[in-house]
Amino acid sequence: MGSGASRGVSSAALTFRALLGGASLLLGMYSVAFAQPATQGGAPTADIYDANGQMVGTATLTEDANGVTLAVQGSGMPLGEHGIHFHEIGRCDPPNFATAGEHFNPTGMEHGLQNPRGPHAGDLPNLTVGTDGTTSYTTTTTTVTPAPGAPNSLQWPNGTALVIHSNADDEKTNPAGNTDGRIACAVIAPPQPGP
């Protein structure tokens, strides 16, 4: 009985270790797939998801002497103009993406590219979706950087997200340009683990 009991404990311990290892692997894969932006040719790239969890596009960031260029390729989105902003938390929990927080605004400015007391660092020109539900959007901004450590870094401790709104941004009304609901979201930089 001594050797049988010993084998039973070893078998249970091995089973537990295998389950624990499998759970750790799955959690690691989840964080890579949903929290870490990928890179495409060295440029940070993030998948954009709608409120149903369907991937509807990609966002790619590149930085050069002119600033940070954001390129969005998308499909399956509603027709028209939509507000698009960097938000202050790197989370995109559907269906309303409220976990992304407010606009990224480390300098404490008011909202709007046309507001004399603005803009937020996360404010961007409107994105237009065609009748076929696709968009090919490119804009350059000097108000943010993907480089860590800068005061306007998209990799600040809370992380950042890119949010597409249901309506056009009027580019002047505080706090969000009358953009209403959030229809799509991409994690640009996930929140950094606490101490």
Secondary structure as GFF3:
##gff-version 3
##sequence-region A 1 195
A	DSSP	alpha_helix	2	35	.	.	.	ID=ss1
A	DSSP	beta_strand	38	40	.	.	.	ID=ss2
A	DSSP	beta_strand	43	50	.	.	.	ID=ss3
A	DSSP	beta_strand	55	64	.	.	.	ID=ss4
A	DSSP	beta_strand	67	74	.	.	.	ID=ss5
A	DSSP	beta_strand	80	82	.	.	.	ID=ss6
A	DSSP	beta_strand	84	87	.	.	.	ID=ss7
A	DSSP	three_ten_helix	98	100	.	.	.	ID=ss8
A	DSSP	beta_strand	127	129	.	.	.	ID=ss9
A	DSSP	beta_strand	135	141	.	.	.	ID=ss10
A	DSSP	beta_strand	160	165	.	.	.	ID=ss11
A	DSSP	beta_strand	182	189	.	.	.	ID=ss12
###
